[in-house]
Amino acid sequence: ALPVRLTRAQRKQYKFALWTERPHCQYCGLRIAEYRGATLDHVLPRFRGGSDTTDNLVLSCWTCNVAKGARTPLEWCQDIMRGAVPSLATDGRKGGAR
């Protein structure tokens, strides 16, 4: 199937559908207990050519979305491995449901 470009309203509906289906962060895997704690993250950031399509949007917790920033998931992991950014395991965040 071809990726579908979503409007702002459709992105909100898509976020709710993802959260309802599987309320877990795509990156850290923790359960996102409250809908307001969920965010849609662009796997390839928009300013780097990423689009608002279903194949480029994933559900993530606010902590991971902010920590990833404008990087791709691979770049984010490489920065963690190099020690350029703290890993989520060492930044004081506790595991478990949010």
Disulfide bonds with the S-S distance in Angstrom:
none
